[in-house]
Structures are given as structure tokens and as C-alpha cells.
Amino acid sequence: MDMPASPDGGIARLLAIMARLRDPDGGCPWDLEQDFSTIAPYTVEEAYEVADAIDRGDLPALKDELGDLLLQVVFHAQMAQEQGAFAFDDVVTAICDKMIRRHPHVFGDASFADAEAQTVNWEAIKAAERKAAGEEDTSALAGVSRGLPEWQRAVKLQARAARVGFDWPGTAPVIDKLHEEIDEVRVELAAAPSPERDARLEDEIGDLLFVAANLARHAKVDVGGALRRANLKFERRFRAMEALAAAEGTTMAALSLEQQEALWARVKREEHGGA
């Protein structure tokens, strides 16, 4: 039986659909088997798909992806309601209260000289919220979620440290540090393989990636966006190479590395308007 249309434009209908899917009496077996931990990866995936639609400038896709992401919120809220923890309305109330509390310059009498001052106050309010919640961690790094993608967590940790002055003064020393980390990776790559060497290599490559993220932060480049564009560029060029190989009656796998590199160079030239 179809769900009736909602007079309020949709959210009540969506909540009713989710409740129906989770109904032990005639609901969806797959939906009924899920819990917070099994749904969490889908929540992260949908957030990335929203970012991808934005990156592609595809507004119809963005509409669909935002709906998928909203479904994730509704799914989690429904499971919490079943446990008597909270409901969707509580989620909405919590975020409304938080936005009002964190914007005293909009909803209260506070005023700030600029966006930087407002950001400092934002962090102070968040620290007060953590203290009120009973959190005892007073570190400048407190509140940086361990559930973030590691590249994003790296940038947040660096930005938090920078707020108390622990930061490089510009991009030049970061680039110097990047070269230093590359040299340390080279040393480990040249060492004889062993479990200890593998652990050191992982550690040094981690340091290299951490500094690369720091360089992006100093350059005011979004690491996630930069990686997305790099991935898209690589995929576009590799697929073009496959098409060129097919047009010549062969496959990438049948070509030598030198021949593949020649195709890569050809694709790059054609992208830039070359012959």
C-alpha cells in the first residue's frame, strides 16, 4: 500500500515511511536487521556523494543526494526512537538550539569585528559546551572527532594547534619539511624488508601525508576537494588512454609501460589543446 502524501510537504511522510520500513509487522527485512553501526558507513558514503554532486555542479543530482543523506538522519532517529533514546524532533530541536547558541551575534546582542573573531568565539562556545557536558579534556585538540576521514582530521588537528601558535609561519618551511619527509621515506624504502622496517615505512609515509595536508591548509586548499579533482583527472585521462588503445586495436594491458606513458602524454597534450 502506498504511503499517503503529507500535507506539510514531505518530512512527516518520510518519517512515516521509515517507521513503516522498520515495523516488525510487515516491514522490510533488510531495514529491520540494521543498527547504528551498520548504517554509519552508508551515512558517510551519502555525505561524500553530496560533495561529489556539488563538485560536478549537478544540481538535479544534488537534490537526490541530499534526499539520500536526509534519509540517513531519519534512519538513525527512527532506531533511536525505538530504543527510547530520542526522536527526529529532538534532533531538530537540538540543532536549532545549537545554532542559536553559537550565533549570539545574530540571535543575541554580541558583536564581532570580523569573521576571525567570530570563529574564536565559536570555538569558545564549543569548549564551554564540552565542559558543561562533563568532558574533562581541556586540550586545544579536544573535540576533534576520531570518526572523521583521517585527512580531514589531520587538517583539523593542525588548525587547532595553530590557534595557540604552534604552526609554521608560511608555506616555505612546510615545503622544506615535505622534502625532509620524502628523504626519510627514501631511507626506509632502501632498507632491507622486515616487520620493523615496514612499521617505520608506514610511520614515515604517514608523516609525509600529514605534512602534505598541512601544506594544503597553509595554501588554503581543501584537501578533500583537491583529492577529488585529482582522482577525477586521473580517471578521465586513464579512460581516454583506454579509448586510444582500443582505437588502435589493442588494450592497455597489452602495451609496455613506455607505450602507456606515451599515451598518457598524448592525452595530456590533447587536454591542453595540443596536437
C-alpha positions in Angstrom: 0.0 0.0 0.0 1.4 3.4 -1.0 2.1 5.9 1.8 -0.3 9.0 1.6 1.1 12.3 0.6 2.0 14.6 3.5 0.2 18.0 3.8 3.4 19.6 5.2 5.4 18.9 2.1 7.3 15.8 2.9 9.1 15.3 6.2 6.1 13.7 8.0 5.7 11.4 5.1 9.4 10.4 5.1 9.2 9.7 8.9 6.1 7.6 8.3 7.9 5.7 5.5 10.9 5.0 7.7 8.7 3.8 10.6 6.9 1.5 8.2 10.2 0.0 6.9 11.2 -0.7 10.5 7.9 -2.1 11.6 8.4 -5.7 12.8 4.9 -6.5 11.4 5.4 -6.3 7.7 8.4 -4.1 7.4 11.5 -4.6 5.2 13.7 -7.4 6.5 16.9 -5.6 5.5 15.9 -2.4 7.2 14.9 -4.3 10.3 18.3 -6.0 10.5 20.2 -2.7 10.6 21.6 -0.9 13.6 23.7 2.3 14.1 27.0 0.7 13.3 25.8 -1.0 10.1 24.1 2.2 8.8 27.0 4.5 9.7 29.1 3.6 6.6 26.1 4.4 4.4 25.8 7.8 6.1 29.4 8.6 5.4 29.0 7.4 1.8 26.0 9.6 1.2 27.8 12.6 2.5 30.6 12.0 0.0 28.0 11.7 -2.8 26.6 15.0 -1.8 30.1 16.5 -2.1 30.6 14.8 -5.5 27.4 16.3 -6.9 28.4 19.7 -5.7 31.9 19.3 -7.2 30.3 18.4 -10.5 27.9 21.3 -10.4 25.0 18.8 -10.9 22.0 20.4 -9.1 19.5 17.6 -10.0 21.9 15.0 -8.6 22.5 17.2 -5.5 18.7 17.2 -4.9 18.7 13.4 -5.0 21.8 13.0 -2.9 20.6 15.4 -0.2 17.4 13.3 0.0 19.6 10.2 0.5 21.5 12.0 3.2 18.3 13.1 4.9 17.1 9.5 4.9 20.2 8.6 6.8 19.3 11.1 9.5 15.8 9.8 9.6 17.0 6.2 9.8 19.2 6.9 12.8 16.5 8.9 14.5 14.0 6.1 14.0 16.3 3.5 15.5 17.0 5.8 18.5 13.2 6.3 19.0 12.7 2.6 19.0 15.2 2.4 21.9 13.5 5.3 23.8 16.6 7.5 23.4 15.4 10.4 21.2 13.2 11.1 18.2 13.6 13.1 15.0 12.0 16.1 16.6 14.7 16.0 19.3 17.4 16.0 16.6 15.8 19.1 15.0 15.4 20.9 18.4 19.0 20.1 19.3 20.4 21.6 16.1 18.1 24.7 16.3 19.2 25.4 19.9 22.8 24.9 19.0 22.7 27.3 16.0 21.1 30.0 18.1 23.5 29.4 21.0 26.5 29.6 18.7 25.4 32.7 16.8 25.0 35.3 19.6 25.8 38.0 17.1 22.8 37.0 15.0 20.3 35.9 17.7 21.6 38.0 20.6 23.4 41.2 21.4 27.0 40.1 20.7 29.1 41.7 18.0 32.5 40.7 16.5 35.0 42.8 14.5 35.3 40.2 11.7 34.8 36.5 10.8 38.1 35.6 12.5 36.9 37.0 15.9 33.6 35.2 15.4 35.4 31.9 14.8 37.3 32.3 18.0 34.1 32.9 19.9 32.6 29.8 18.1 35.4 27.7 19.4 35.0 29.2 22.9 31.3 28.3 22.9 32.1 24.8 21.8 34.6 24.4 24.6 32.0 25.6 27.1 29.5 23.1 25.7 32.0 20.3 26.2 32.7 21.4 29.8 29.0 21.6 30.5 28.6 18.1 29.2 31.2 16.9 31.7 34.1 16.5 29.4 37.4 16.9 31.2 39.7 17.2 28.2 41.0 20.8 28.2 43.4 20.3 25.3 43.4 22.7 22.4 42.8 19.5 20.4 39.7 18.4 22.4 36.6 17.7 20.3 38.3 16.7 17.1 36.3 13.6 16.2 38.1 10.3 15.7 35.4 9.4 13.2 36.5 11.9 10.6 38.3 10.8 7.5 42.0 10.8 8.5 43.0 13.5 6.0 40.2 15.8 7.4 41.2 15.0 11.0 44.8 15.9 10.2 43.8 19.3 9.0 41.6 19.9 12.0 44.3 18.9 14.4 46.8 21.2 12.6 44.3 24.1 12.7 43.6 23.6 16.4 47.3 23.7 17.2 47.7 26.8 15.0 45.2 28.7 17.2 47.6 28.5 20.1 50.6 29.5 17.9 52.0 26.0 17.1 52.3 26.4 13.4 54.7 27.2 10.6 54.7 30.9 9.5 54.1 30.1 5.9 54.3 27.6 3.0 58.1 27.7 2.6 59.0 25.9 5.8 56.2 23.4 5.1 57.7 22.6 1.7 61.1 22.2 3.3 59.6 19.7 5.8 57.9 17.9 2.9 61.3 17.3 1.3 62.7 16.2 4.6 59.9 13.6 5.0 60.4 12.4 1.4 64.1 11.8 2.2 63.1 9.8 5.3 60.7 7.7 3.2 63.6 7.1 0.7 65.8 5.8 3.5 63.2 3.3 4.7 62.5 2.1 1.1 66.2 1.4 0.7 66.4 -0.6 3.9 66.1 -4.4 3.9 62.5 -5.6 4.3 61.5 -6.6 7.8 58.5 -6.1 10.1 60.3 -3.3 11.8 61.2 -1.6 8.6 57.6 -1.9 7.4 56.4 -0.3 10.5 58.9 2.6 10.1 58.0 3.0 6.5 54.3 3.3 7.4 55.2 5.8 10.0 57.3 7.9 7.6 54.7 7.8 4.8 52.1 8.9 7.5 54.4 11.8 8.3 54.7 12.7 4.6 50.9 12.7 4.2 50.4 14.7 7.3 52.8 17.4 6.1 51.1 17.4 2.6 47.8 18.0 4.3 49.4 20.9 6.3 50.7 22.4 3.0 47.2 22.3 1.6 45.9 24.0 4.8 48.5 26.8 4.5 47.7 27.2 0.9 44.0 27.4 1.7 43.3 24.4 -0.5 40.7 21.9 0.6 42.4 18.6 0.8 39.2 16.6 0.0 38.4 18.7 -2.9 41.9 18.6 -4.3 42.0 14.8 -4.0 38.6 14.5 -5.6 39.8 16.6 -8.6 43.0 14.6 -8.8 41.0 11.4 -8.8 38.6 12.7 -11.5 41.6 13.9 -13.6 43.3 10.5 -13.3 40.2 8.6 -14.2 39.4 10.9 -17.1 42.9 10.5 -18.6 43.1 6.8 -18.0 39.8 6.2 -19.7 41.0 8.3 -22.6 44.1 6.2 -22.8 42.0 3.0 -22.9 39.9 4.6 -25.7 43.0 5.4 -27.7 44.4 1.9 -27.2 41.1 0.4 -28.4 41.1 2.7 -31.5 44.5 1.2 -32.3 43.2 -2.3 -31.9 44.9 -3.1 -28.7 44.4 -2.8 -24.9 46.3 -1.1 -22.1 47.3 -4.5 -20.7 49.0 -5.4 -24.0 51.1 -2.2 -24.1 54.5 -1.8 -22.5 54.9 0.8 -19.8 56.7 3.1 -22.3 53.8 2.8 -24.7 51.4 3.5 -21.9 53.3 6.6 -20.8 53.3 7.8 -24.4 49.5 7.5 -24.5 49.4 9.4 -21.1 51.5 12.2 -22.6 49.3 12.3 -25.7 46.1 12.6 -23.6 47.6 15.4 -21.6 48.6 17.3 -24.8 45.1 16.9 -26.2 43.6 18.1 -23.0 45.6 21.3 -23.3 44.8 21.8 -26.9 47.9 20.2 -28.4 48.1 18.1 -31.5 
